[in-house]
Amino acid sequence: MKTVREQQSEGSYGDMLKRYRQYLLLEKSLSPNTLEAYMDDAHKLLTYLDDCDIDLNAVTLDDLHGFAAAMGDIGIAPRSQARIISGVKSLFKFLCLDGYREDDPSEMLEAPRMGRHLPDVLSVQEIDSIIGQIDLSQPEGHRNRAMIETMYSCGLRVSELCSLKMEDLFLEEGFIRVSGKGSKQRLVPISDRAVKEIGLYLTDRCQIDIRPGSEPYLFLSIRRGRPLSRIMVFDIVKNLSAMAGIEKTVSPHTFRHSFATHLLEGGANLRAIQCMLGHEKISTTEIYTHIDSNRLREEIVMHHPRNNM
């Protein structure tokens, strides 16, 4: 069986992709537009795997879940995600048929549900429990605490967290500068607790052997000296949540959604939350800022004039 590393020595993924194109054209009889879409899906996956240093021949279902989560994080709509996943499944079917792999890790990969799916919300106690699992005696301890506190305190996308640079910190003023979608920047208030954790982490950061070109980035891999990748943040959050016994589906985005929900429940203005999250449309913010129906009823019973007579 050919490995992907062997294919790379023969010219990156070139030969495999040529054979895949022939398969789509001759055996699947796809239209030119559909064929190019499937090839583009393959390139998206291969680029992601290269960024994560994952061999295509060793890809697992968890790796594909990470790819799917990354698509959502960069703003690819669920319908488009479903189409890309269809292309990924086609690629792995071909890899099995052509002898590159013996198993198909994409068999259990599910497309996202359509419609306005609301992710789970963590309570403040659950967030504290997750942070409490971090072992501060380990080299990455203060980094992980600073990372999660910043993510929750500022409602950041995981891509925004990973791209934070030292020059984006205005800690004395209580703000950080965030580069969001479309390279649009916004100033976001940061909590005193997150500022404290970043300060503790910066002391440890001075001990890291930082790779050339990685010096500007805030959150670094302790061992590699490079900026944390999205998949690394996903793994850290997943492991800590499991250690805390959280049964909800928890990802970095869960902290962003919890941030928005807690602000709304605390009485924050929807427009202010929109600015904090970096949403262009208020309708997008409304999806994230869902209030539990029981709490909503309690608020109505408590505050509506007709209930105070």
C-alpha positions, 0 to 999 in steps of 0.5 A: 500500500502506498503511503502519503509520505511516499506520494509526497516524495513523488511530487507532493500529492500530485499523482494521487490527485491526478488519479482521483480526478480521473476517477471522478471523471471516468468512473463517477461521470461528474459534471465539470463543475461538480468535479472541480468542487470535489477537487477543491474539497480535497485541496481544502482537506489536504491543506488542513492536514499539512497545517496540522502535520497529519499524514493522510494515510493515518487520518482518523475520525477525530482528525476529520471532526477537527477539520469539520469544526475548523470549517465552522470556525472560519465561517463556512455555512452548514450547507457548504460544510455538508457539501465539502464533507460529501467531497471528503467522503468521496476522496476516502472512498477513492483512497480505499478503492485505489489501495492507498488506505485499507479503512475509511475513517469518513464512514462515521463522519456526519454532515452538520444539521441544517437550520439554526442549531444552538451549541451547548452553553456552559454555566460559570460553575462548569467553566470554573470546573474546566479551568480547575483541571489545569495542572499549574505545575506543568509547563503549559499550565499558565498558558492554558489558563490564560488561553481559556480565560481570554477566550471566555472573557472576550468571546473569541473565535478559536482562529482569533485566539490563535492569531493574537499577537503581543502587540494586540495586548493593551492590558493596562487599558483593559483591552485587546485588539482582535483580528476577525473575519475579513481582517476586520479589527475590533477592540474588545474589553478583557477581564481583570482575571484574564489579564492576571492569567496572561501576566503569569503566562508571559513569565513562562513564555520567556522560557520558551525556545521560540521559532523564528517568525513566531515571536509576535504571537501570544499563545505558543506551543511549549515544545515546538515554539510555534503558534498554537493551531486550532486543532491543538486548542480543540484538543486542550479544551476537549481533554479538560472538559472530559477531566471535569466530567462535563457531558455536554459537547464542548469546543472552543466555540462553546466558550464564545457562545457561553460568553454571549449568553451570560452577557445577555442574561446579565442584562447586556445590550444586544448591540453591545454583544454584537460589537464584542462578537464582531458580527456584521448583522444583529440577526447573527448575534440573535442566534448566539444569544439564546436565553433558556426558556425557563429563565425567560419565563421567570424574568417575565413573571418577575418584571412584567407589570401585569404580574405585579398586581 
